[in-house]
Amino acid sequence: MSFRTVLAWSSLVREQDSGLLQICISHRIQLHFTNFIKLVSLQGLVSLPSSFNQKNDSPIVPLFRANQSSGALTFLLQLEVGGASSELQGSPHRLKAEEPLRRFSISIVYTDSFLDLVEQCISEQDVALGRELYTFIAEIGLDLDSYFGSHLIRMFSSFNLLAEVNRIFSKISRPSVFAWNAIFSAYTTCGESYKVIRLYHEMRNARVEPDAHVSVTVLKACAMTAALAEGEWTHAQVLEYGLEANVFVSSALINMYSKCGQLIRAHMIFEKSMQPSLITWNALIAGYVDHGHGEQALTLFSIMIDCGLEPDKRTFLSSLKACSRMSALKIGEQIHSHIIKHGLDLTMTIGNSLIDMYSKCGSLQNAWLVFDKLPQPDVVSWSAMISGYTHHGLSQDALQLFRDMMQNGVLPNTVTFICVIKACAKIAAFEEGKEVHSYLYECGLEVDLSLGIALVDMYAKCKSLPDAVAMLTPSFMQSSVTWNALVGGYTECGHGDEALQLFQQMLHQGVIPDQVTFACILKACTRLEQCMSIHARIIDGNELDSHTGTILIDLYAKFGNTEMAKWVFDRLPNKNVVTWSTLIAGYVQNGLEHEAFDLFKQMKQVGVEPNQVTFLGIMEACASMAAVAHGKMIQAIIVENGLESNASIASALLDMYAKCGALEEAHILFNRLPSRDAVVWTTLVGGHAHHSDYQGALRYFKGMLQTGLAPDEVTLLCLLSACSHAALLDEGCLIFKSMPEIYGIFPEVEHYDCLLDLFSFAGKFDVSEDLLETIPFECNVVGWKILLGACRRHGNAGLGKRCFEQVIQHEPVNASGFALMSSTYVHTGLLEEAENLEGVRRHANAWKIPAKACIEVNNKIHSFTVGDMTHPLSDRIRGKLKSLTTSLMEEGYAPQFDSIPSVLSTEHKRGVLCGHSERLAIAFGLLSTPEGATLRISKNFRMCNDCHIAVKLISKVEKREIMIADTYCVHYCRDGVCSCRD
């Protein structure tokens, strides 16, 4: 029926009887004839317009054409009274019998047309029409009826107008269960589920019995608010009224218990179902997925298939989400096959989930294949692809995909922009980030909290801190996430003090810090007292979580306070492998290798399996103690865990064996590796360099080049170090020159220091000093100490003093700088200056960390410090040292007292030298190992000149090979000669 026809018919209707019809006309709404005729006043109707198409008209039409309006009315009554709503017939507002028959017929038949209009208002979100409809219904008093009121509630809730919803509900005199469910659904739709529970109590107090629809809605509200107690009470009501057999109710119960974290109870309800339907299967699978139990969800999916139940779209969506979270690519591919069999692979929601799954599983090629097959990828499809590229570090590709998306006419949404902004943040693409920020406004989007956080993070990572701060609008400043991004940005830019100030400002604003806040602000701490202050705030009324606790352990270890690190570790309720590994690494950093080994054993005993980081830390402990036997034991555990071929692990094993003086073991392992990357080759180049074996280092360097691998700055540093240890000045200069010319690598400060060591060792002090003063790096304390050490060797006190002044200018309490300068003065006969310097050192409180030497005997590690008298064999060790000194004197040994304060007596000085840690370890080794056995010793500092001379002579006198790995190189002493040729 055309709009023109409606207009023609409307002219026949009296205004007071055609309110609903006039609403239709004013809003240009077309009605089916059967509904239209119900709205037409029957009095005074003579004929129908000739334009009426009789083909599909109701049987009522002939009656009207024959001017038999009373017959038509009778037909209407027969047709409609039987189907009229029982709600309407039983309503106290139904029309009285004495009213005209015409009015009564119209009241009865309003129902269908009213519902048509309600549905149209909802689908088109036409608020104006909805309000006009409500006004009309209210004028004739039908808004007081439970049936009409319920549908009006449903309509206004779709507009998110809760005020109108409440007004309508309050007017209903005796709300039916249908009306109650309408108000429940309204609050749930508008995101105010917590009010549903309160209203449900009111409904029960009104003695209205719940039906399945009400139970489902209330259980959904309990699920959304995680209101377990209310959910349990509702469950009891379900049992009381025998509703548990309803498939929708049981599914709602499963969903409620799942959302409240009660997966066991959800599973129990599932198992009690006589014949679980697809809906209940879906509810349980979704529950497991939402709580991170993807494996159980996928197991259920498999069982469901085996039971012969056909999955639907929701089943596939939940299962794909489980695969995404678990990175279960193989299972995801199998589910994809099921989807194709069911013909759902080209549907948009499934396709987008497949793209997301493949992207998160790292299979971007498969993600692209799915994307390419979609008939018309929507914004979700594009966003999923962009997110995948960003997540896997392909930010440039993500940005290009964003450009392609715009060229294809697909408008980005908030999720798209967040992904693109993250891509810019990852590569610090400031200009692109600014463009994206501007385009965001062009697309008519407002910067909400999630976008604001992404922008703050992007600007912070691009080191554009003013732009990041500019994003702090008052609304954003109430979110800890925004502050976290800003504090993290300042920390990453090295502005720790400013980050701490922001943290204080955040607290002043009344924003409560969360775990992420504390993690960010702890990384900004540069002093121990700052760390302790934040620590105190964290534990003030709160229990430490493992993540924040691990950061605290790491910080305390870096500040040298391993006692506090252990204190935090012991009080953590849950310790994961990262926590254990962090403390192990902290012990190793602070020279507490024994404690690291003990902790590693405890970790294994409590059943925590070590990971890559754990092994890297414990292998460093083996290397620093020259503990070959322990290293082999660790390697066996690595093999058990299937990590031997891991590139990082393999490199660490090679490094450990090289530093332990076991190059043969390193070569065996190297030859066994299935593949060798640049890091592995570089490790062996460095290992030979540490052994002062330039030819060996050069051999592996050339081997690396022959495989087609390009050296990096670390490889070339190792080769330069080999030249330095072998005092090969010309070769070192050639390598240094080749760095930018051949390999395109510009030297860093460490490369310059190697070159400086070569020049200063050769006595070329003018070149060395010029090099130090002209290199493009500031505060090169290591370089000045290298030159100072050469001054001691060559007896150049004047230049040595200038070097020392540079050292203490930047590091006033550098103990090694004081020791080198004092030794230089003594070596050049300036004893008074040496004594004065000793006074300055004491005043500056520049104390050296005690030297420590370790030796491994019978799979046990023994440690010795300077003057150590705590070992059980101390008396025998002292006796052995005395006899050794006598034998050395017979070989022409003359003690070098350069490193000892001149105020001590000669006898006292000899005693000090004999008490050096490496000599104690050697004496113990000679007493505890068979004749002819090689002694392997590590030391945490460089050997002094006197000990170096003594060790060479001991190797000759005792006819032993003695390997000492200090911080400079590995010394192999045999028959009075050292491999370092010093």
Secondary structure, 3 states (H helix, E strand, C coil): CCHHHHHHHHCCCCHHHCHHHHHHHHCCCCCCHHHHHHHCCCCCCCCCCCCCCCCCCCCHHHHHHCCCHHHHHHHHHHHHCCCCCHHHHCCCCCCCCCCCHHHHHHHHHHHHHHHHHHHHHHHHCCHHHHHHHHHHHHHCCHHHCHHHHHHHHHHHHHCCCHHHHHHHHHHCCCCCHHHHHHHHHHHHHCCCHHHHHHHHHHHHHCCCCCCHHHHHHHHHHHHHHCCHHHHHHHHHHHHHCCCCCCHHHHHHHHHHHHHCCCHHHHHHHHHHCCCCCHHHHHHHHHHHHHCCCHHHHHHHHHHHHHCCCCCCHHHHHHHHHHHHHHCCHHHHHHHHHHHHHCCCCCCHHHHHHHHHHHHHCCCHHHHHHHHHHCCCCCHHHHHHHHHHHHHCCCHHHHHHHHHHHHHCCCCCCHHHHHHHHHHHHHCCCHHHHHHHHHHHHHCCCCCCHHHHHHHHHHHHHCCCHHHHHHCCCCCHHHCHHHHHHHHHHHHHCCCHHHHHHHHHHHHHCCCCCCHHHHHHHHHCCCCHHHHHHHHHHHCCCCCCCHHHHHHHHHHHHHCCCHHHHHHHHHHCCCCCHHHHHHHHHHHHHCCCHHHHHHHHHHHHHCCCCCCHHHHHHHHHHHHHCCCHHHHHHHHHHHHHCCCCCCHHHHHHHHHHHHHCCCHHHHHHHHHHCCCCCHHHHHHHHHHHHHCCCHHHHHHHHHHHHHCCCCCCHHHHHHHHHHHHHCCCHHHHHHHHHHHHHHCCCCCCHHHHHHHHHHHHHCCCHHHHHHHHHHCCCCCCHHHHHHHHHHHHHHCCHHHHHHHHHHHHHHCCCCHHHHHHHHHHHHHCCCHHHHHHHHHHHHHHCCCCCCCEEEEEECCEEEEEECCCCCCCCHHHHHHHHHHHHHHHHHCCCCCCCCCCCCCCCHHHHHHHHHCCHHHHHHHHHHHHCCCCCCEEEEECCCCCHHHHHHHHHHHHHCCCCEEEECCCCEEEEECCEECCCC
